[in-house]
Amino acid sequence: FDGHPLLILLGELNRQPKLNGDFLRGLYGLTNAEARLAIALSQGQGLSDYCDLAKISKHTGRAQLKSIFQKMDVQSQGQLIAKIVQGPWLE
């Protein structure tokens, strides 16, 4: 190793961090439904699929998403996802 420090990182390769909806609700004032939607989107689920699984209308899903954007000060789903996956609420 020629006198250079060696850094070894251990972890689970396929482990996805668990998102804490309570933190999202407290920090941004999201409702329970908004927090569930935001987390689902950040985990790769599409809005239409989420609406089907949650048994809500697409109109309701879009209204919740618009409210999430406003509360979290983002303009797109991409910005929303980036803000969530880089946030301190990961357990």
All heavy atoms as an XYZ file, in Angstrom:
705
protein
N       0.828     -1.193      0.000
C       0.000      0.000      0.000
C       0.864      1.246      0.000
O       0.380      2.334      0.178
C      -0.971     -0.033      1.165
C      -1.923     -1.200      1.096
C      -1.497     -2.506      1.214
C      -3.259     -0.971      0.880
C      -2.370     -3.547      1.136
C      -4.149     -2.022      0.805
C      -3.715     -3.306      0.927
N       2.121      1.082     -0.132
C       3.085      2.166     -0.319
C       2.952      3.296      0.695
O       3.136      4.462      0.365
C       2.982      2.747     -1.727
C       3.332      1.732     -2.795
O       4.146      0.828     -2.503
O       2.800      1.846     -3.903
N       2.582      3.000      1.908
C       2.493      4.027      2.934
C       1.261      4.910      2.837
O       1.105      5.853      3.600
N       0.373      4.633      1.885
C      -0.855      5.423      1.744
C      -1.932      4.844      2.649
O      -2.021      3.636      2.811
C      -1.343      5.418      0.296
C      -0.395      6.077     -0.650
N      -0.264      7.441     -0.716
C       0.476      5.570     -1.559
C       0.642      7.750     -1.625
N       1.115      6.621     -2.150
N      -2.752      5.691      3.227
C      -3.825      5.179      4.079
C      -4.806      4.347      3.251
O      -5.018      4.602      2.072
C      -4.509      6.425      4.637
C      -3.993      7.568      3.869
C      -2.759      7.134      3.144
N      -5.385      3.365      3.891
C      -6.349      2.481      3.252
C      -7.714      2.751      3.864
O      -7.865      2.771      5.093
C      -5.948      1.018      3.468
C      -6.912     -0.036      2.943
C      -7.000      0.049      1.419
C      -6.434     -1.412      3.356
N      -8.705      2.970      3.024
C     -10.068      3.214      3.474
C     -10.923      2.057      3.003
O     -10.962      1.752      1.815
C     -10.610      4.533      2.905
C     -12.075      4.866      3.182
C     -12.293      5.053      4.688
C     -12.482      6.110      2.435
N     -11.598      1.417      3.940
C     -12.492      0.314      3.609
C     -13.896      0.717      4.045
O     -14.119      1.087      5.203
C     -12.067     -0.983      4.323
C     -10.664     -1.395      3.865
C     -13.090     -2.091      4.052
C     -10.110     -2.577      4.606
N     -14.837      0.656      3.120
C     -16.230      0.977      3.409
C     -17.039     -0.304      3.374
O     -16.958     -1.067      2.422
C     -16.786      1.962      2.376
C     -16.069      3.306      2.290
C     -16.621      4.123      1.141
C     -16.213      4.063      3.588
N     -17.814     -0.530      4.410
C     -18.673     -1.693      4.472
C     -20.119     -1.245      4.492
O     -20.484     -0.278      5.148
C     -18.379     -2.505      5.741
C     -16.954     -3.029      5.883
C     -16.785     -3.694      7.244
C     -16.624     -3.997      4.774
N     -20.942     -1.966      3.787
C     -22.358     -1.647      3.771
C     -23.097     -2.617      2.886
O     -22.497     -3.440      2.207
N     -24.408     -2.520      2.915
C     -25.236     -3.365      2.079
C     -25.446     -2.673      0.743
O     -25.948     -1.558      0.691
C     -26.585     -3.602      2.747
C     -26.485     -4.341      4.073
C     -27.839     -4.468      4.733
O     -28.808     -4.798      4.023
O     -27.925     -4.227      5.938
N     -25.090     -3.345     -0.336
C     -25.179     -2.730     -1.655
C     -26.614     -2.469     -2.091
O     -26.897     -1.468     -2.720
C     -24.483     -3.615     -2.692
C     -22.976     -3.742     -2.538
C     -22.418     -4.701     -3.576
C     -22.311     -2.384     -2.668
N     -27.529     -3.353     -1.770
C     -28.898     -3.223     -2.254
C     -29.837     -2.621     -1.217
O     -31.034     -2.620     -1.401
C     -29.432     -4.581     -2.698
C     -28.703     -5.086     -3.914
O     -28.333     -4.297     -4.777
N     -28.490     -6.379     -3.984
N     -29.296     -2.112     -0.143
C     -30.122     -1.550      0.922
C     -30.534     -0.131      0.552
O     -29.708      0.713      0.279
C     -29.348     -1.526      2.224
C     -30.160     -0.991      3.373
C     -29.348     -1.071      4.658
N     -30.067     -0.391      5.694
C     -29.769      0.825      6.137
N     -28.748      1.477      5.634
N     -30.464      1.397      7.077
N     -31.841      0.110      0.546
C     -32.337      1.459      0.321
C     -32.630      2.085      1.677
O     -33.184      1.440      2.563
C     -33.629      1.445     -0.500
C     -33.405      1.133     -1.948
C     -34.671      1.398     -2.746
O     -35.766      1.438     -2.212
N     -34.505      1.609     -4.022
N     -32.250      3.352      1.853
C     -32.538      3.994      3.134
C     -34.037      4.120      3.351
O     -34.798      4.292      2.413
C     -31.884      5.371      3.003
C     -31.550      5.541      1.582
C     -31.593      4.207      0.917
N     -34.437      4.012      4.592
C     -35.844      4.156      4.939
C     -36.129      5.638      5.162
O     -35.428      6.306      5.908
C     -36.142      3.360      6.199
C     -37.591      3.413      6.603
C     -37.826      2.591      7.849
C     -39.272      2.735      8.273
N     -39.513      2.124      9.568
N     -37.147      6.132      4.518
C     -37.506      7.535      4.670
C     -38.458      7.703      5.847
O     -39.322      6.877      6.081
C     -38.173      8.048      3.393
C     -37.286      8.034      2.158
C     -38.099      8.382      0.929
C     -36.141      9.000      2.320
N     -38.274      8.774      6.553
C     -39.064      9.051      7.728
C     -40.135     10.090      7.389
O     -39.836     11.275      7.251
C     -38.143      9.550      8.847
C     -38.869      9.716     10.142
O     -40.058     10.007     10.174
N     -38.153      9.544     11.236
N     -41.364      9.637      7.254
C     -42.466     10.524      6.916
C     -42.759     11.544      7.998
O     -43.186     12.661      7.716
N     -42.510     11.169      9.262
C     -42.744     12.110     10.362
C     -41.874     13.350     10.206
O     -42.315     14.468     10.449
C     -42.449     11.460     11.718
C     -43.453     10.380     12.075
O     -44.584     10.422     11.562
O     -43.089      9.497     12.861
N     -40.633     13.141      9.800
C     -39.724     14.269      9.628
C     -40.194     15.167      8.486
O     -40.189     16.392      8.598
C     -38.301     13.765      9.375
C     -37.264     14.821      9.583
C     -36.701     15.007     10.836
C     -36.859     15.637      8.546
C     -35.751     15.999     11.046
C     -35.910     16.626      8.749
C     -35.359     16.801      9.998
N     -40.622     14.556      7.386
C     -41.146     15.351      6.262
C     -42.363     16.157      6.693
O     -42.503     17.325      6.338
C     -41.533     14.436      5.095
C     -40.416     13.874      4.248
C     -40.980     12.894      3.223
C     -39.664     14.977      3.548
N     -43.242     15.528      7.456
C     -44.446     16.233      7.914
C     -44.072     17.401      8.820
O     -44.605     18.499      8.693
C     -45.377     15.263      8.629
C     -46.086     14.306      7.677
C     -47.167     13.495      8.389
N     -46.602     12.510      9.310
C     -46.223     11.283      8.958
N     -46.340     10.883      7.705
N     -45.740     10.451      9.857
N     -43.158     17.158      9.746
C     -42.779     18.204     10.687
C     -42.005     19.342     10.049
O     -42.244     20.511     10.348
N     -41.084     19.015      9.174
C     -40.225     20.022      8.568
C     -40.953     20.872      7.539
O     -40.751     22.082      7.469
C     -39.006     19.355      7.928
C     -37.935     20.284      7.371
C     -37.356     21.182      8.461
C     -36.821     19.465      6.728
N     -41.798     20.237      6.737
C     -42.443     20.961      5.637
C     -43.947     21.156      5.811
O     -44.591     21.759      4.968
C     -42.187     20.240      4.314
C     -40.731     20.243      3.941
C     -39.967     19.090      4.024
C     -40.105     21.417      3.519
C     -38.622     19.101      3.690
C     -38.767     21.432      3.184
C     -38.028     20.272      3.273
O     -36.699     20.278      2.950
N     -44.509     20.618      6.869
C     -45.943     20.757      7.085
C     -46.779     19.919      6.135
O     -47.933     20.257      5.858
N     -46.204     18.820      5.642
C     -46.961     17.945      4.745
C     -48.027     17.195      5.534
O     -47.843     16.890      6.711
C     -46.042     16.918      4.078
C     -44.901     17.429      3.196
C     -44.166     16.247      2.565
C     -45.386     18.377      2.130
N     -49.121     16.895      4.879
C     -50.127     16.024      5.479
C     -49.612     14.587      5.397
O     -48.625     14.300      4.702
C     -51.461     16.123      4.729
O     -51.278     15.616      3.403
C     -51.988     17.560      4.688
N     -50.297     13.677      6.088
C     -49.923     12.260      5.997
C     -49.966     11.783      4.549
O     -49.060     11.085      4.091
C     -50.848     11.393      6.854
C     -50.628     11.596      8.334
O     -49.563     12.032      8.758
N     -51.635     11.291      9.126
N     -51.020     12.146      3.831
C     -51.176     11.715      2.435
C     -50.068     12.302      1.557
O     -49.524     11.608      0.691
C     -52.549     12.134      1.910
N     -49.728     13.560      1.774
C     -48.660     14.193      0.991
C     -47.314     13.534      1.267
O     -46.525     13.303      0.346
C     -48.598     15.689      1.288
C     -49.786     16.465      0.763
C     -49.881     17.877      1.323
O     -49.168     18.206      2.304
O     -50.692     18.653      0.785
N     -47.047     13.226      2.533
C     -45.784     12.571      2.891
C     -45.689     11.197      2.239
O     -44.637     10.820      1.713
C     -45.647     12.461      4.409
N     -46.786     10.438      2.252
C     -46.780      9.114      1.607
C     -46.505      9.239      0.117
O     -45.727      8.462     -0.450
C     -48.116      8.395      1.849
C     -48.277      7.847      3.255
C     -49.481      6.921      3.370
N     -50.741      7.565      2.998
C     -51.534      8.202      3.842
N     -51.217      8.306      5.116
N     -52.657      8.747      3.413
N     -47.127     10.221     -0.530
C     -46.906     10.431     -1.960
C     -45.468     10.844     -2.238
O     -44.821     10.305     -3.141
C     -47.873     11.487     -2.501
C     -47.654     11.936     -3.950
C     -47.681     10.749     -4.913
C     -48.681     12.982     -4.347
N     -44.941     11.769     -1.472
C     -43.571     12.228     -1.677
C     -42.574     11.080     -1.516
O     -41.645     10.931     -2.316
C     -43.235     13.357     -0.687
N     -42.783     10.250     -0.525
C     -41.894      9.113     -0.302
C     -42.012      8.117     -1.450
O     -41.005      7.613     -1.955
C     -42.181      8.457      1.065
C     -41.708      9.387      2.187
C     -41.511      7.091      1.171
C     -42.162      8.974      3.568
N     -43.225      7.840     -1.885
C     -43.419      6.899     -3.000
C     -42.709      7.394     -4.256
O     -42.037      6.621     -4.951
C     -44.913      6.709     -3.267
N     -42.837      8.675     -4.553
C     -42.170      9.237     -5.733
C     -40.659      9.143     -5.599
O     -39.953      8.823     -6.556
C     -42.600     10.686     -5.955
C     -44.066     10.900     -6.333
C     -44.394     12.389     -6.356
C     -44.396     10.251     -7.667
N     -40.151      9.399     -4.399
C     -38.704      9.359     -4.190
C     -38.153      7.939     -4.293
O     -36.955      7.752     -4.493
C     -38.332      9.966     -2.833
O     -38.691      9.098     -1.789
N     -39.026      6.952     -4.174
C     -38.608      5.557     -4.291
C     -38.852      5.010     -5.690
O     -38.763      3.814     -5.917
C     -39.326      4.709     -3.237
C     -38.883      5.070     -1.836
C     -39.661      4.359     -0.752
O     -40.794      3.928     -0.952
N     -39.070      4.246      0.422
N     -39.176      5.910     -6.626
C     -39.286      5.516     -8.022
C     -40.678      5.188     -8.518
O     -40.855      4.819     -9.675
N     -41.673      5.323     -7.680
C     -43.033      5.037     -8.109
C     -43.577      6.224     -8.894
O     -43.354      7.379     -8.527
C     -43.914      4.749     -6.898
C     -45.248      4.168     -7.243
C     -45.943      3.603     -6.005
O     -45.686      4.029     -4.892
N     -46.801      2.647     -6.210
N     -44.289      5.959     -9.959
C     -44.896      7.020    -10.751
C     -46.181      7.515    -10.111
O     -46.832      6.792     -9.337
N     -46.561      8.736    -10.428
C     -47.763      9.328     -9.848
C     -49.005      8.512    -10.181
O     -49.829      8.222     -9.312
C     -47.929     10.777    -10.315
C     -49.161     11.516     -9.795
C     -49.140     11.601     -8.271
C     -49.253     12.896    -10.409
N     -49.138      8.114    -11.433
C     -50.316      7.355    -11.855
C     -50.405      6.015    -11.126
O     -51.469      5.630    -10.633
C     -50.273      7.139    -13.365
O     -51.417      6.452    -13.798
N     -49.281      5.324    -11.018
C     -49.267      4.043    -10.303
C     -49.580      4.240     -8.825
O     -50.312      3.456     -8.223
C     -47.906      3.359    -10.448
C     -47.657      2.851    -11.849
O     -48.641      2.629    -12.596
O     -46.480      2.686    -12.209
N     -49.022      5.296     -8.239
C     -49.296      5.577     -6.841
C     -50.791      5.818     -6.629
O     -51.381      5.281     -5.693
C     -48.503      6.788     -6.331
C     -48.869      7.140     -4.919
C     -48.309      6.438     -3.847
C     -49.823      8.111     -4.639
C     -48.682      6.712     -2.542
C     -50.201      8.394     -3.337
C     -49.632      7.696     -2.300
O     -50.007      7.956     -1.002
N     -51.395      6.612     -7.499
C     -52.827      6.907     -7.375
C     -53.652      5.631     -7.438
O     -54.595      5.449     -6.656
C     -53.267      7.886     -8.463
S     -52.596      9.547     -8.266
N     -53.293      4.734     -8.354
C     -54.014      3.464     -8.462
C     -53.886      2.651     -7.179
O     -54.877      2.134     -6.659
C     -53.494      2.646     -9.649
C     -53.852      3.260    -10.999
O     -54.775      4.108    -11.051
O     -53.197      2.898    -11.990
N     -52.658      2.533     -6.662
C     -52.434      1.737     -5.446
C     -53.066      2.366     -4.214
O     -53.569      1.667     -3.333
C     -50.935      1.540     -5.218
C     -50.238      0.601     -6.201
C     -48.730      0.646     -6.009
C     -50.752     -0.814     -6.042
N     -53.033      3.698     -4.138
C     -53.596      4.407     -2.985
C     -55.111      4.578     -3.105
O     -55.752      5.081     -2.178
C     -52.924      5.772     -2.830
N     -55.653      4.192     -4.256
C     -57.090      4.304     -4.523
C     -57.578      5.745     -4.407
O     -58.584      6.047     -3.761
C     -57.887      3.376     -3.618
C     -57.540      1.905     -3.819
C     -58.435      1.017     -3.018
C     -58.107     -0.443     -3.067
N     -57.600     -1.046     -4.224
N     -56.790      6.643     -5.034
C     -57.201      8.036     -5.133
C     -57.258      8.411     -6.608
O     -56.622      7.763     -7.447
C     -56.245      8.991     -4.369
C     -54.827      8.933     -4.951
C     -56.250      8.682     -2.877
C     -53.869      9.958     -4.363
N     -58.001      9.444     -6.916
C     -58.102      9.871     -8.309
C     -56.804     10.544     -8.753
O     -56.028     11.034     -7.922
C     -59.271     10.838     -8.484
O     -58.963     12.093     -7.891
N     -56.589     10.560    -10.044
C     -55.405     11.247    -10.580
C     -55.479     12.741    -10.235
O     -54.461     13.367     -9.959
C     -55.306     11.071    -12.097
C     -55.372      9.632    -12.596
C     -54.124      8.858    -12.318
C     -54.113      7.508    -12.988
N     -54.943      6.476    -12.405
N     -56.686     13.283    -10.242
C     -56.874     14.704     -9.885
C     -56.404     14.956     -8.444
O     -55.695     15.933     -8.181
C     -58.342     15.094    -10.042
C     -58.645     16.491     -9.617
N     -58.325     17.591    -10.378
C     -59.222     16.970     -8.487
C     -58.685     18.687     -9.739
N     -59.235     18.336     -8.591
N     -56.777     14.075     -7.526
C     -56.351     14.214     -6.131
C     -54.844     14.092     -6.021
O     -54.193     14.874     -5.315
C     -57.044     13.155     -5.253
O     -58.458     13.379     -5.291
C     -56.555     13.206     -3.810
N     -54.261     13.123     -6.723
C     -52.813     12.944     -6.705
C     -52.081     14.171     -7.212
O     -51.091     14.609     -6.615
N     -52.572     14.755     -8.306
C     -51.937     15.962     -8.849
C     -52.096     17.138     -7.889
O     -51.175     17.947     -7.727
C     -52.516     16.296    -10.225
C     -52.016     15.372    -11.323
C     -52.422     15.846    -12.714
N     -53.868     15.870    -12.897
C     -54.592     14.845    -13.333
N     -54.015     13.711    -13.639
N     -55.897     14.952    -13.476
N     -53.254     17.237     -7.218
C     -53.469     18.319     -6.247
C     -52.510     18.156     -5.057
O     -51.928     19.140     -4.584
C     -54.917     18.316     -5.771
N     -52.341     16.926     -4.592
C     -51.405     16.680     -3.501
C     -49.982     17.015     -3.928
O     -49.221     17.624     -3.168
C     -51.479     15.221     -3.038
C     -52.740     14.877     -2.298
C     -52.833     13.404     -1.945
O     -52.038     12.578     -2.377
N     -53.830     13.064     -1.144
N     -49.621     16.630     -5.148
C     -48.274     16.902     -5.644
C     -48.032     18.408     -5.752
O     -46.968     18.901     -5.363
C     -48.061     16.221     -6.997
C     -46.664     16.313     -7.582
C     -45.618     15.714     -6.651
C     -46.625     15.610     -8.940
N     -49.012     19.139     -6.226
C     -48.884     20.597     -6.323
C     -48.681     21.212     -4.940
O     -47.848     22.105     -4.758
C     -50.138     21.181     -6.986
C     -50.091     22.664     -7.194
C     -51.337     23.165     -7.902
C     -51.285     24.663     -8.062
N     -52.484     25.189     -8.717
N     -49.400     20.707     -3.949
C     -49.250     21.197     -2.583
C     -47.862     20.857     -2.026
O     -47.240     21.682     -1.352
C     -50.343     20.584     -1.697
O     -50.207     21.012     -0.369
N     -47.376     19.651     -2.330
C     -46.034     19.248     -1.904
C     -44.996     20.188     -2.505
O     -44.082     20.643     -1.814
C     -45.745     17.788     -2.310
C     -46.635     16.817     -1.540
C     -44.270     17.450     -2.101
C     -46.633     15.404     -2.094
N     -45.116     20.471     -3.802
C     -44.173     21.377     -4.476
C     -44.126     22.718     -3.757
O     -43.052     23.259     -3.508
C     -44.577     21.608     -5.925
C     -44.265     20.496     -6.883
C     -43.680     19.306     -6.475
C     -44.564     20.639     -8.221
C     -43.388     18.296     -7.377
C     -44.276     19.638     -9.132
C     -43.691     18.461     -8.718
N     -45.301     23.255     -3.440
C     -45.368     24.561     -2.782
C     -44.739     24.513     -1.394
O     -43.930     25.371     -1.043
C     -46.823     25.018     -2.695
C     -46.986     26.402     -2.101
C     -48.439     26.829     -2.084
O     -49.354     26.020     -2.152
N     -48.651     28.132     -1.992
N     -45.095     23.505     -0.608
C     -44.601     23.407      0.763
C     -43.102     23.141      0.824
O     -42.422     23.610      1.739
C     -45.348     22.315      1.522
C     -46.798     22.658      1.803
C     -47.526     21.511      2.475
C     -48.980     21.857      2.742
N     -49.677     20.731      3.416
N     -42.585     22.379     -0.152
C     -41.165     22.023     -0.133
C     -40.333     22.938     -1.025
O     -39.133     22.740     -1.161
C     -40.983     20.554     -0.540
C     -41.546     19.596      0.506
S     -41.208     17.854      0.166
C     -39.419     17.811      0.366
N     -40.976     23.935     -1.625
C     -40.298     24.935     -2.448
C     -39.500     24.297     -3.589
O     -38.302     24.555     -3.751
C     -39.394     25.827     -1.598
C     -38.906     27.056     -2.348
O     -39.636     27.529     -3.241
O     -37.797     27.527     -2.053
N     -40.188     23.447     -4.361
C     -39.594     22.837     -5.545
C     -40.528     23.067     -6.726
O     -41.700     23.396     -6.552
C     -39.317     21.327     -5.357
C     -38.294     21.096     -4.251
C     -40.599     20.553     -5.067
N     -39.979     22.876     -7.936
C     -40.747     23.151     -9.148
C     -41.036     21.904     -9.980
O     -41.787     21.982    -10.945
C     -39.996     24.161    -10.028
C     -39.620     25.439     -9.314
C     -40.827     26.218     -8.829
O     -41.809     26.350     -9.544
N     -40.767     26.711     -7.609
N     -40.404     20.776     -9.637
C     -40.564     19.569    -10.444
C     -40.411     18.325     -9.582
O     -39.895     18.399     -8.462
C     -39.521     19.539    -11.561
O     -38.228     19.345    -11.006
N     -40.837     17.200    -10.132
C     -40.668     15.940     -9.415
C     -39.190     15.632     -9.231
O     -38.789     15.098     -8.199
C     -41.363     14.796    -10.154
C     -42.865     14.831    -10.014
C     -43.543     13.603    -10.585
O     -43.035     12.494    -10.462
N     -44.682     13.793    -11.215
N     -38.369     15.974    -10.215
C     -36.931     15.755    -10.102
C     -36.334     16.516     -8.924
O     -35.536     15.968     -8.161
N     -36.728     17.786     -8.774
C     -36.243     18.582     -7.643
C     -36.754     18.012     -6.322
O     -36.029     17.982     -5.325
C     -36.690     20.034     -7.781
C     -35.977     20.806     -8.856
C     -36.499     22.239     -8.967
O     -37.540     22.592     -8.422
N     -35.763     23.072     -9.693
N     -38.004     17.569     -6.319
C     -38.590     16.978     -5.118
C     -37.807     15.741     -4.700
O     -37.415     15.600     -3.540
C     -40.055     16.614     -5.372
C     -40.741     15.785     -4.286
C     -40.879     16.581     -3.005
C     -42.084     15.290     -4.776
N     -37.563     14.859     -5.640
C     -36.844     13.622     -5.346
C     -35.436     13.932     -4.842
O     -34.985     13.363     -3.848
C     -36.827     12.706     -6.583
C     -38.249     12.204     -6.860
C     -35.851     11.540     -6.388
C     -38.428     11.561     -8.214
N     -34.751     14.855     -5.506
C     -33.395     15.224     -5.074
C     -33.408     15.762     -3.653
O     -32.555     15.417     -2.832
C     -32.790     16.248     -6.025
N     -34.382     16.597     -3.339
C     -34.460     17.187     -2.002
C     -34.713     16.111     -0.947
O     -34.140     16.151      0.145
C     -35.567     18.244     -1.968
C     -35.522     19.152     -0.777
C     -36.416     20.357     -1.006
C     -36.077     21.451     -0.017
N     -36.776     22.698     -0.307
N     -35.531     15.132     -1.293
C     -35.848     14.085     -0.336
C     -34.681     13.137     -0.141
O     -34.295     12.833      0.991
C     -37.096     13.291     -0.784
C     -38.340     14.171     -0.629
C     -37.251     12.013      0.028
C     -39.601     13.569     -1.175
N     -34.081     12.673     -1.224
C     -33.027     11.656     -1.078
C     -31.733     12.242     -0.514
O     -30.880     11.490     -0.048
C     -32.737     10.894     -2.396
C     -33.984     10.177     -2.873
C     -32.196     11.794     -3.459
N     -31.581     13.548     -0.514
C     -30.389     14.159      0.048
C     -30.628     14.724      1.445
O     -29.750     15.302      2.056
C     -29.898     15.288     -0.861
C     -29.450     14.790     -2.206
C     -29.175     15.913     -3.187
O     -29.252     17.090     -2.855
N     -28.871     15.551     -4.415
N     -31.855     14.529      1.964
C     -32.214     15.158      3.221
C     -31.798     14.425      4.464
O     -31.426     13.266      4.437
N     -31.881     15.126      5.603
C     -31.449     14.571      6.895
C     -32.451     13.631      7.536
O     -32.213     13.129      8.613
C     -31.262     15.829      7.748
C     -32.246     16.784      7.193
C     -32.267     16.508      5.693
N     -33.602     13.393      6.912
C     -34.633     12.557      7.512
C     -34.412     11.091      7.222
O     -35.205     10.254      7.607
C     -36.017     12.950      7.004
C     -35.986     13.283      5.570
C     -36.045     12.423      4.511
C     -35.820     14.573      5.018
N     -35.927     13.116      3.345
C     -35.789     14.441      3.624
C     -35.679     15.833      5.567
C     -35.632     15.518      2.780
C     -35.526     16.892      4.712
C     -35.520     16.735      3.342
N     -33.346     10.739      6.547
C     -33.053      9.325      6.311
C     -32.634      8.671      7.607
O     -31.843      9.210      8.369
C     -31.942      9.179      5.255
C     -32.297      9.724      3.887
C     -31.094      9.620      2.968
C     -33.467      8.985      3.282
N     -33.201      7.518      7.879
C     -32.870      6.801      9.116
C     -31.688      5.893      8.887
O     -31.485      5.378      7.829
C     -34.069      5.972      9.583
C     -35.257      6.836      9.950
C     -36.459      6.003     10.354
O     -36.556      4.828      9.966
O     -37.292      6.536     11.047
